Amino acid sequence: MAKVTSKLQVTVPKAIAVQYGIRPGDEIEWVPSGDAIRVVPADRMARAADPQWRLKVFDAATERQRLRQSRHPRRRSQGGRGWAREELYDRAGPR
């Protein structure tokens, strides 16, 4: 856990710095996120504004999701739901 000094400075834990490639002299952004604060390396914030980079990241995430879903095929129940969409309109009765 990091502490805030009297000068409002914070030390980034070494494990976090190594994991995210943060080095002395790097700039970081403090981003409000609801009830929390996200700390993001400044170069990633600049990259996130680039539409081509965002599409590349989105495509990679989509491919990862496709792989996850292929490992666990969706099972359909044999009995169905026990009702059909059309029945929803007939249940209300005459108007």
Buried (B, 14 or more C-beta within 10 A) or exposed (E): EEEEEEEEEEEBEEEEBEEBEBEEEEEBBEEEEEEEEEEBBEEEEEEEEEEEEEEEEEEEEEEEEEEEEEEEEEEEEEEEEEEEEEEEEEEEEEE
